[in-house]
Amino acid sequence: MPAPRVAPEAKSERAVIAGMRAGDGHTWEMVYKRHYAELVQFGASYVGRSISEELTQDVFATIWQKRETWDPLGGIRAYLFTAVRNRARNALAHGAVARRAATVSGAVVKSSSECAVEVELTLLAGCGDMPEENRLVVGLRSIGMTYAQIAFVVDKTIKSVEHDAVDGVRWLAQRITHRRK
């Protein structure tokens, strides 16, 4: 008689990773549903929503392709956020290179995705011109990540992340105080 199937939600993270590596569809669906929306929201703070959706889907597709050897040492969630952040940064860098090339040729280029990024960042609690490291940490804290998880995602020490969070909150407090006057 086969062993009873354990619901993916009840599995430990190592068991979930093992299920993903084995290609268990239920486990993949559970991880996708659990993280997709917040990954898209996070990526959108860099590159706009539509591009972020593509990048997030690409992250899951890449993990699927490499599933047999995939081993997220910092945990699934931290790995996913790091992968989306890296892809978003690469997309921004690629866009910057294209803009420089267009500028050299005499064209002025501003893509709709860049405009969307500016609008979304401005709307995110008025944080559009908050320094990136502070905005990133404050944003990740707002969706429930711990300082340790954020430190892994942004590749900094926990103390540095805590400092960035405090600076971000101070920045917001100054903005709020300034606007009331």
Backbone as a chain_set.jsonl record, in Angstrom:
{"seq": "MPAPRVAPEAKSERAVIAGMRAGDGHTWEMVYKRHYAELVQFGASYVGRSISEELTQDVFATIWQKRETWDPLGGIRAYLFTAVRNRARNALAHGAVARRAATVSGAVVKSSSECAVEVELTLLAGCGDMPEENRLVVGLRSIGMTYAQIAFVVDKTIKSVEHDAVDGVRWLAQRITHRRK", "coords": {"N": [[0.843, -1.175, 0.0], [0.657, 2.225, -0.908], [2.358, 5.04, 0.605], [0.553, 7.49, 2.516], [-0.339, 10.584, 0.988], [1.146, 13.678, 1.764], [-0.108, 16.849, 2.437], [1.067, 19.647, 0.561], [1.216, 22.105, 1.954], [1.7, 21.364, 4.547], [4.211, 20.396, 4.65], [7.731, 20.451, 5.486], [10.168, 23.013, 4.743], [12.427, 21.889, 3.481], [11.341, 19.512, 2.585], [9.494, 20.509, 0.783], [11.215, 21.655, -1.092], [12.446, 19.3, -1.955], [10.237, 18.077, -3.12], [9.75, 19.865, -5.204], [12.107, 19.561, -6.637], [11.755, 16.975, -7.468], [9.75, 17.303, -9.244], [7.069, 17.425, -8.474], [3.875, 18.285, -9.119], [1.794, 19.35, -7.481], [3.195, 20.496, -5.36], [4.732, 22.401, -6.708], [2.683, 24.066, -7.682], [1.637, 25.023, -5.265], [3.812, 26.5, -4.209], [4.137, 28.394, -6.243], [1.617, 29.741, -6.205], [1.708, 30.747, -3.617], [3.795, 32.627, -3.662], [3.837, 34.159, -6.032], [2.318, 36.65, -6.469], [3.434, 38.52, -4.615], [6.062, 38.526, -5.487], [5.821, 39.606, -8.045], [4.878, 42.149, -7.373], [7.093, 43.101, -5.948], [9.143, 43.001, -7.949], [8.03, 44.852, -9.676], [8.622, 47.256, -8.503], [11.024, 47.837, -9.505], [10.949, 47.518, -12.371], [8.389, 47.914, -13.446], [5.011, 46.644, -13.718], [4.155, 44.799, -15.842], [6.545, 43.889, -17.015], [7.716, 42.855, -14.738], [5.995, 40.705, -14.206], [6.659, 39.022, -16.351], [9.376, 38.556, -15.756], [9.155, 37.245, -13.297], [7.738, 34.934, -13.986], [9.653, 33.857, -15.637], [11.654, 33.288, -13.784], [10.48, 31.153, -12.343], [10.253, 29.332, -14.465], [12.936, 28.902, -15.094], [13.849, 27.719, -12.731], [12.338, 25.375, -12.863], [13.487, 24.177, -15.13], [16.001, 23.621, -14.139], [15.512, 22.023, -11.998], [16.299, 19.552, -10.885], [18.81, 19.933, -9.806], [18.517, 22.149, -8.293], [18.909, 24.011, -5.367], [18.032, 25.933, -3.002], [19.772, 27.498, -0.755], [19.355, 29.557, 1.132], [16.684, 29.43, 1.585], [13.42, 29.071, 0.111], [11.763, 31.359, -0.368], [13.533, 33.556, -0.001], [15.365, 32.953, -2.019], [13.739, 33.201, -4.319], [13.028, 35.961, -4.236], [15.559, 37.097, -4.491], [16.297, 36.168, -7.024], [14.338, 37.404, -8.664], [14.934, 40.088, -8.152], [17.573, 40.234, -9.201], [17.114, 39.658, -11.924], [15.475, 41.805, -12.576], [17.228, 43.963, -12.156], [19.105, 43.36, -14.122], [17.495, 43.71, -16.372], [17.008, 46.459, -16.188], [19.631, 47.397, -16.49], [20.156, 46.521, -19.071], [18.293, 48.071, -20.444], [19.378, 50.599, -19.927], [21.762, 50.496, -21.362], [20.73, 50.292, -23.945], [19.424, 52.77, -24.108], [21.622, 54.506, -23.925], [22.933, 53.85, -26.291], [21.001, 54.666, -28.124], [20.94, 57.397, -27.558], [23.473, 58.179, -28.338], [23.182, 57.824, -31.035], [21.52, 59.891, -31.57], [18.836, 59.727, -30.995], [16.112, 60.134, -28.712], [15.045, 58.175, -26.197], [12.458, 56.828, -24.317], [11.073, 54.32, -22.708], [7.794, 52.804, -22.378], [7.695, 51.117, -20.216], [9.619, 52.169, -18.508], [8.43, 54.59, -17.857], [6.239, 53.586, -16.499], [7.527, 52.452, -14.295], [8.453, 54.77, -12.991], [6.01, 56.011, -12.331], [4.801, 54.03, -10.694], [6.68, 53.86, -8.591], [6.49, 56.407, -7.541], [3.899, 56.373, -6.608], [4.015, 54.451, -4.618], [3.51, 54.831, -1.609], [4.524, 57.419, -1.615], [7.233, 57.177, -1.921], [8.926, 57.479, -4.047], [11.31, 58.967, -4.469], [12.895, 58.107, -2.451], [15.977, 56.87, -1.203], [17.288, 54.045, -2.96], [18.224, 51.697, -1.531], [17.021, 52.014, 0.958], [14.286, 52.143, 0.272], [13.901, 49.615, -0.83], [14.381, 47.898, 1.376], [12.418, 48.794, 3.208], [10.136, 48.264, 1.706], [10.289, 45.432, 1.452], [10.102, 44.71, 4.129], [7.527, 45.565, 4.587], [6.008, 43.643, 3.363], [6.324, 41.556, 4.985], [8.807, 40.238, 5.287], [11.619, 39.082, 7.173], [14.417, 40.708, 8.829], [16.673, 39.13, 8.477], [15.998, 37.571, 6.223], [15.73, 39.602, 4.338], [18.331, 40.576, 4.358], [19.656, 38.45, 3.152], [18.494, 38.52, 0.583], [19.248, 41.081, -0.389], [21.922, 40.942, -0.154], [23.47, 41.853, 2.093], [24.632, 42.644, 5.444], [22.75, 41.78, 8.406], [22.644, 43.836, 10.294], [23.236, 46.043, 8.665], [20.988, 46.05, 7.031], [19.018, 46.555, 8.963], [19.798, 49.14, 9.652], [19.344, 50.45, 7.187], [16.561, 50.182, 7.113], [15.767, 51.732, 9.329], [16.72, 54.229, 8.494], [15.07, 54.538, 6.243], [12.517, 54.686, 7.412], [12.858, 57.019, 8.922], [13.215, 58.825, 6.828], [10.676, 58.711, 5.633], [9.155, 59.695, 7.8], [10.149, 62.316, 7.996], [9.249, 63.324, 5.541], [6.472, 63.165, 5.872], [6.106, 64.876, 8.064], [7.08, 67.237, 6.961], [5.217, 67.677, 4.893], [2.924, 68.235, 6.307], [3.315, 70.758, 7.297]], "CA": [[0.0, 0.0, 0.0], [1.51, 3.42, -0.96], [2.3, 5.941, 1.76], [-0.414, 8.574, 2.293], [0.241, 11.829, 0.462], [1.11, 14.795, 2.707], [-0.438, 18.119, 1.775], [2.27, 20.481, 0.432], [1.238, 23.16, 2.957], [2.145, 20.819, 5.826], [5.586, 19.924, 4.51], [8.823, 21.344, 5.858], [10.738, 23.652, 3.554], [13.318, 20.931, 2.801], [10.47, 18.562, 1.888], [8.94, 21.243, -0.356], [12.302, 21.722, -2.085], [12.594, 17.95, -2.508], [9.095, 17.882, -4.013], [9.974, 20.669, -6.407], [13.189, 18.926, -7.396], [11.209, 15.748, -8.052], [8.752, 17.664, -10.247], [5.718, 17.251, -7.938], [3.03, 19.382, -9.582], [1.065, 19.974, -6.376], [4.145, 21.322, -4.615], [5.039, 23.554, -7.566], [1.52, 24.945, -7.697], [1.543, 25.647, -3.95], [4.877, 27.507, -4.107], [3.805, 29.446, -7.212], [0.486, 30.515, -5.693], [2.099, 31.405, -2.377], [4.792, 33.689, -3.827], [3.78, 34.886, -7.298], [1.832, 38.035, -6.389], [4.384, 39.39, -3.93], [7.245, 38.645, -6.337], [5.481, 40.559, -9.107], [4.843, 43.47, -6.738], [8.477, 43.451, -5.648], [9.827, 43.281, -9.211], [7.44, 46.059, -10.263], [9.277, 48.44, -7.941], [12.198, 48.073, -10.349], [10.77, 47.538, -13.818], [6.998, 48.0, -13.859], [4.259, 45.413, -13.479], [4.13, 43.812, -16.928], [7.882, 43.288, -17.117], [7.906, 42.063, -13.528], [5.275, 39.443, -14.393], [7.476, 38.197, -17.241], [10.578, 38.143, -15.037], [8.763, 36.284, -12.259], [7.448, 33.68, -14.674], [10.937, 33.352, -16.11], [12.348, 32.703, -12.625], [9.897, 29.83, -12.105], [10.603, 28.465, -15.596], [14.353, 28.537, -14.965], [13.948, 26.743, -11.636], [11.807, 24.111, -13.38], [14.476, 23.584, -16.029], [17.167, 23.184, -13.359], [14.934, 21.543, -10.748], [16.987, 18.389, -10.309], [19.999, 20.382, -9.072], [18.16, 23.385, -7.591], [18.995, 23.891, -3.911], [18.076, 27.295, -2.457], [20.328, 27.39, 0.591], [18.778, 30.564, 2.016], [15.25, 29.236, 1.648], [12.704, 29.273, -1.15], [11.306, 32.744, -0.5], [14.692, 34.425, -0.196], [15.897, 32.657, -3.345], [12.854, 33.777, -5.332], [13.169, 37.415, -4.237], [16.886, 37.41, -5.022], [16.272, 35.908, -8.464], [13.549, 38.458, -9.312], [15.719, 41.331, -8.062], [18.691, 40.169, -10.152], [16.582, 39.763, -13.288], [15.009, 43.191, -12.755], [18.416, 44.807, -12.313], [19.653, 43.078, -15.451], [16.607, 44.358, -17.348], [17.29, 47.894, -16.116], [20.954, 47.634, -17.076], [20.004, 46.347, -20.513], [17.594, 49.267, -20.918], [20.302, 51.73, -19.864], [22.686, 50.349, -22.487], [19.977, 50.628, -25.159], [19.201, 54.224, -24.121], [22.894, 55.153, -24.25], [23.172, 53.646, -27.719], [20.054, 55.522, -28.847], [21.361, 58.781, -27.35], [24.646, 58.39, -29.184], [22.734, 57.934, -32.427], [20.716, 61.096, -31.706], [17.434, 59.503, -30.636], [15.786, 60.211, -27.291], [14.159, 57.046, -25.995], [11.941, 56.566, -22.967], [10.096, 53.265, -22.924], [6.595, 52.858, -21.536], [7.972, 50.426, -18.956], [10.332, 53.113, -17.639], [7.415, 55.523, -17.349], [5.451, 52.846, -15.508], [8.341, 52.346, -13.083], [8.433, 56.065, -12.314], [4.685, 56.231, -11.755], [4.597, 53.101, -9.591], [7.524, 54.233, -7.465], [5.942, 57.622, -6.946], [2.675, 56.011, -5.901], [4.295, 53.58, -3.479], [3.574, 55.591, -0.351], [5.324, 58.637, -1.765], [8.632, 56.798, -1.723], [9.591, 57.488, -5.341], [12.681, 59.48, -4.447], [13.624, 57.552, -1.311], [17.139, 56.113, -1.684], [16.894, 52.69, -3.346], [18.459, 50.687, -0.502], [16.003, 52.201, 1.993], [12.99, 51.794, -0.314], [13.877, 48.171, -0.987], [14.252, 47.283, 2.697], [11.1, 49.16, 3.741], [9.158, 47.514, 0.923], [10.337, 44.015, 1.802], [9.559, 44.597, 5.493], [6.073, 45.78, 4.537], [5.345, 42.412, 2.933], [6.502, 40.542, 6.016], [10.099, 39.565, 5.354], [12.444, 39.392, 8.335], [15.682, 41.353, 8.483], [17.591, 38.088, 7.999], [15.62, 37.239, 4.851], [16.058, 40.752, 3.504], [19.793, 40.604, 4.251], [20.026, 37.453, 2.151], [18.034, 38.984, -0.726], [20.004, 42.245, -0.85], [23.335, 40.618, 0.015], [24.05, 42.737, 3.095], [24.515, 42.114, 6.8], [21.477, 42.085, 9.06], [22.778, 45.176, 10.884], [23.147, 47.015, 7.578], [19.579, 46.081, 6.635], [18.306, 47.268, 10.031], [20.15, 50.557, 9.492], [18.608, 50.941, 6.017], [15.145, 50.276, 7.485], [15.614, 52.905, 10.202], [16.875, 55.409, 7.636], [13.88, 54.646, 5.411], [11.41, 55.164, 8.244], [13.155, 58.425, 9.201], [12.955, 59.56, 5.591], [9.225, 58.833, 5.525], [8.681, 60.577, 8.872], [10.486, 63.686, 7.61], [8.355, 63.699, 4.452], [5.138, 63.358, 6.426], [6.171, 66.079, 8.873], [7.271, 68.364, 6.049], [3.981, 67.894, 4.139], [1.905, 68.774, 7.218], [3.609, 72.156, 7.594]], "C": [[0.889, 1.238, 0.0], [1.3, 4.282, 0.281], [1.285, 7.047, 1.478], [0.295, 9.846, 1.863], [0.063, 12.943, 1.494], [0.815, 16.06, 1.928], [0.797, 18.995, 1.714], [2.362, 21.555, 1.509], [1.809, 22.677, 4.286], [3.604, 20.369, 5.784], [6.587, 20.938, 5.037], [9.408, 21.936, 4.583], [11.649, 22.699, 2.796], [12.491, 19.912, 2.012], [9.839, 19.228, 0.66], [9.99, 21.332, -1.467], [12.483, 20.357, -2.745], [11.454, 17.655, -3.479], [9.25, 18.646, -5.311], [11.048, 20.031, -7.271], [12.709, 17.662, -8.098], [10.148, 16.03, -9.11], [7.32, 17.454, -9.794], [4.864, 18.475, -8.262], [2.28, 20.092, -8.475], [1.972, 20.915, -5.586], [4.497, 22.564, -5.418], [3.901, 24.561, -7.559], [1.401, 25.708, -6.372], [2.584, 26.759, -3.811], [4.573, 28.683, -5.043], [2.7, 30.345, -6.669], [0.867, 31.306, -4.443], [2.955, 32.643, -2.627], [4.607, 34.585, -5.049], [3.404, 36.362, -7.144], [2.84, 38.957, -5.716], [5.683, 39.542, -4.717], [7.007, 39.648, -7.469], [5.479, 41.975, -8.54], [6.257, 43.967, -6.447], [9.227, 43.825, -6.927], [9.329, 44.558, -9.864], [8.07, 47.326, -9.698], [10.561, 48.777, -8.698], [11.814, 48.377, -11.79], [9.337, 47.675, -14.302], [6.326, 46.643, -13.823], [4.358, 44.388, -14.615], [5.487, 43.124, -17.093], [8.151, 42.406, -15.91], [7.188, 40.72, -13.63], [6.09, 38.493, -15.267], [8.714, 37.667, -16.515], [10.259, 37.074, -14.0], [8.459, 34.928, -12.886], [8.726, 33.031, -15.182], [11.732, 32.702, -14.972], [11.811, 31.299, -12.368], [10.244, 28.859, -13.226], [12.057, 27.993, -15.495], [14.549, 27.515, -13.848], [13.448, 25.388, -12.116], [12.835, 23.413, -14.258], [15.661, 23.001, -15.26], [16.745, 22.503, -12.058], [15.719, 20.41, -10.088], [18.216, 18.785, -9.503], [19.735, 21.635, -8.247], [18.181, 23.164, -6.091], [19.148, 25.281, -3.301], [18.503, 27.296, -0.994], [19.727, 28.387, 1.58], [17.278, 30.421, 2.179], [14.592, 29.614, 0.332], [12.368, 30.744, -1.364], [12.467, 33.691, -0.778], [15.296, 34.206, -1.582], [15.055, 33.334, -4.429], [12.99, 35.293, -5.401], [14.515, 37.828, -4.822], [16.904, 37.24, -6.541], [15.488, 36.988, -9.206], [14.327, 39.77, -9.286], [16.84, 41.33, -9.095], [18.214, 40.301, -11.594], [16.106, 41.188, -13.56], [16.19, 44.135, -12.95], [19.057, 44.596, -13.673], [18.805, 43.743, -16.532], [16.843, 45.865, -17.364], [18.63, 48.226, -16.765], [20.886, 47.509, -18.593], [19.314, 47.568, -21.132], [18.501, 50.48, -20.935], [21.289, 51.687, -21.027], [21.979, 50.734, -23.786], [19.74, 52.134, -25.253], [20.485, 54.962, -24.473], [23.185, 55.028, -25.737], [22.258, 54.547, -28.549], [20.453, 56.981, -28.727], [22.553, 59.114, -28.236], [24.224, 58.561, -30.637], [21.807, 59.123, -32.648], [19.257, 60.927, -31.352], [17.261, 59.646, -29.136], [14.718, 59.156, -27.042], [13.742, 56.961, -24.535], [10.833, 55.548, -23.154], [8.903, 53.419, -21.99], [6.842, 52.154, -20.222], [8.739, 51.325, -17.999], [9.369, 54.129, -17.05], [6.587, 54.846, -16.274], [6.214, 52.704, -14.205], [8.285, 53.65, -12.302], [7.1, 56.316, -11.635], [4.471, 55.325, -10.556], [5.432, 53.472, -8.373], [7.005, 55.483, -6.771], [4.704, 57.301, -6.127], [2.924, 55.158, -4.676], [4.572, 54.41, -2.237], [4.465, 56.815, -0.46], [6.809, 58.382, -1.654], [9.457, 56.889, -3.0], [11.009, 57.998, -5.323], [13.427, 59.077, -3.182], [14.84, 56.798, -1.865], [16.784, 54.634, -1.881], [17.073, 51.673, -2.225], [17.439, 50.785, 0.629], [14.632, 51.765, 1.497], [12.846, 50.278, -0.421], [13.641, 47.485, 0.355], [12.873, 47.568, 3.29], [10.009, 48.374, 3.006], [9.119, 46.04, 1.279], [9.817, 43.775, 3.221], [8.047, 44.708, 5.462], [5.322, 44.544, 4.058], [5.688, 41.245, 3.846], [7.833, 39.821, 6.071], [10.855, 40.0, 6.607], [13.716, 40.088, 7.882], [16.675, 40.321, 7.938], [17.277, 37.714, 6.555], [15.982, 38.375, 3.899], [17.57, 40.821, 3.29], [20.27, 39.612, 3.197], [19.684, 37.952, 0.748], [18.914, 40.106, -1.255], [21.51, 42.081, -0.677], [24.054, 41.641, 0.904], [23.984, 42.046, 4.447], [23.167, 42.503, 7.386], [21.531, 43.482, 9.668], [22.645, 46.265, 9.823], [21.699, 47.158, 7.109], [18.758, 46.823, 7.681], [18.557, 48.772, 9.922], [19.391, 51.175, 8.312], [17.127, 51.106, 6.325], [14.891, 51.503, 8.346], [15.737, 54.181, 9.381], [15.637, 55.625, 6.761], [12.684, 55.176, 6.195], [11.626, 56.636, 8.612], [12.834, 59.296, 7.988], [11.45, 59.784, 5.42], [8.67, 59.802, 6.567], [8.967, 62.041, 8.531], [9.564, 64.174, 6.504], [6.965, 64.012, 4.972], [5.098, 64.655, 7.227], [6.256, 67.309, 7.997], [5.97, 68.704, 5.303], [2.882, 68.513, 5.013], [2.107, 70.247, 7.476], [3.128, 73.06, 6.509]], "O": [[1.8, 1.321, 0.823], [0.243, 4.265, 0.912], [1.161, 7.497, 0.339], [1.398, 10.142, 2.323], [-1.028, 13.133, 2.032], [1.416, 16.313, 0.884], [1.52, 19.094, 2.705], [3.464, 21.892, 1.943], [2.338, 23.471, 5.065], [4.159, 19.997, 6.818], [6.324, 22.14, 5.035], [9.175, 21.431, 3.485], [11.641, 22.705, 1.565], [12.877, 19.499, 0.918], [9.668, 18.589, -0.378], [9.684, 21.11, -2.639], [12.654, 20.272, -3.961], [11.669, 17.058, -4.533], [8.923, 18.143, -6.386], [10.914, 19.967, -8.493], [13.188, 17.318, -9.179], [9.694, 15.115, -9.796], [6.429, 17.318, -10.633], [5.102, 19.565, -7.742], [2.137, 21.314, -8.515], [1.554, 22.003, -5.192], [4.555, 23.664, -4.867], [4.128, 25.766, -7.444], [1.098, 26.901, -6.365], [2.26, 27.849, -3.34], [4.742, 29.84, -4.66], [2.833, 31.569, -6.673], [0.387, 32.423, -4.247], [2.854, 33.616, -1.879], [5.174, 35.677, -5.091], [4.115, 37.232, -7.648], [3.078, 40.064, -6.197], [6.339, 40.579, -4.625], [7.889, 40.439, -7.804], [6.017, 42.895, -9.157], [6.568, 45.135, -6.682], [9.881, 44.867, -6.974], [10.089, 45.267, -10.523], [8.051, 48.368, -10.354], [11.113, 49.867, -8.548], [12.28, 49.357, -12.372], [9.1, 47.555, -15.504], [6.992, 45.611, -13.89], [4.624, 43.215, -14.354], [5.554, 41.911, -17.288], [8.744, 41.335, -16.037], [7.719, 39.702, -13.186], [6.201, 37.304, -14.966], [9.061, 36.492, -16.634], [11.009, 36.11, -13.844], [8.879, 33.893, -12.37], [8.866, 31.808, -15.161], [12.401, 31.689, -15.176], [12.586, 30.359, -12.195], [10.503, 27.683, -12.966], [12.366, 26.835, -15.776], [15.316, 26.563, -13.995], [14.057, 24.362, -11.816], [13.035, 22.204, -14.148], [16.253, 22.007, -15.68], [17.537, 22.416, -11.12], [15.787, 20.332, -8.862], [18.626, 18.049, -8.606], [20.637, 22.132, -7.572], [17.546, 22.237, -5.59], [20.267, 25.754, -3.104], [17.675, 27.114, -0.101], [19.607, 28.073, 2.764], [16.66, 31.238, 2.863], [15.142, 30.382, -0.458], [12.656, 31.306, -2.421], [12.395, 34.527, -1.679], [15.694, 35.164, -2.245], [15.592, 33.961, -5.342], [13.062, 35.86, -6.491], [14.596, 38.804, -5.568], [17.462, 38.072, -7.256], [15.921, 37.445, -10.264], [14.375, 40.484, -10.288], [17.035, 42.325, -9.792], [18.849, 40.986, -12.396], [16.313, 41.716, -14.653], [16.152, 45.01, -13.815], [19.501, 45.553, -14.307], [19.342, 44.28, -17.501], [16.873, 46.479, -18.43], [18.75, 49.209, -17.497], [21.492, 48.302, -19.314], [19.701, 48.036, -22.202], [18.417, 51.306, -21.844], [21.614, 52.722, -21.608], [22.556, 51.42, -24.63], [19.838, 52.715, -26.334], [20.456, 55.933, -25.229], [23.631, 55.984, -26.371], [22.683, 55.12, -29.551], [20.322, 57.735, -29.691], [22.628, 60.2, -28.812], [24.822, 59.339, -31.381], [21.351, 59.353, -33.768], [18.5, 61.897, -31.404], [18.166, 59.314, -28.37], [13.623, 59.225, -27.601], [14.578, 57.015, -23.633], [9.774, 55.869, -23.694], [8.987, 54.075, -20.952], [6.266, 52.538, -19.204], [8.527, 51.25, -16.789], [9.479, 54.489, -15.878], [6.267, 55.456, -15.254], [5.631, 52.819, -13.127], [8.092, 53.64, -11.086], [7.056, 56.78, -10.496], [4.012, 55.782, -9.51], [4.945, 53.407, -7.245], [7.077, 55.596, -5.547], [4.484, 57.892, -5.07], [2.096, 55.152, -3.765], [5.723, 54.654, -1.872], [5.099, 57.204, 0.521], [7.569, 59.291, -1.321], [10.592, 56.414, -3.025], [11.844, 57.513, -6.086], [14.476, 59.643, -2.873], [14.73, 56.148, -2.904], [16.07, 54.047, -1.069], [16.176, 50.866, -1.982], [17.036, 49.769, 1.195], [13.896, 51.092, 2.218], [11.782, 49.729, -0.133], [12.798, 46.594, 0.46], [12.232, 46.661, 3.821], [9.07, 47.879, 3.628], [8.041, 45.457, 1.398], [9.171, 42.762, 3.486], [7.356, 44.027, 6.221], [4.126, 44.409, 4.317], [5.389, 40.092, 3.535], [7.976, 38.871, 6.84], [10.742, 41.144, 7.045], [14.058, 40.066, 6.699], [17.44, 40.629, 7.023], [18.192, 37.556, 5.747], [16.476, 38.143, 2.796], [18.036, 41.092, 2.183], [21.191, 39.908, 2.435], [20.492, 37.821, -0.171], [19.292, 40.1, -2.427], [22.281, 42.979, -1.017], [25.082, 42.209, 0.533], [23.36, 40.994, 4.586], [22.522, 43.442, 6.917], [20.563, 44.235, 9.567], [22.011, 47.292, 10.061], [21.242, 48.265, 6.823], [17.896, 47.631, 7.334], [17.639, 49.576, 10.08], [18.861, 52.281, 8.418], [16.498, 52.056, 5.859], [13.922, 52.231, 8.13], [14.947, 55.11, 9.551], [15.206, 56.761, 6.561], [11.931, 56.014, 5.7], [10.674, 57.416, 8.611], [12.251, 60.372, 8.12], [11.005, 60.888, 5.106], [7.817, 60.633, 6.255], [8.12, 62.906, 8.754], [9.137, 65.328, 6.527], [6.349, 64.998, 4.569], [4.165, 65.445, 7.086], [5.586, 68.309, 8.253], [5.658, 69.878, 5.105], [2.016, 69.229, 4.511], [1.156, 70.936, 7.844], [3.295, 74.276, 6.599]]}, "num_chains": 1, "name": "protein.A"}
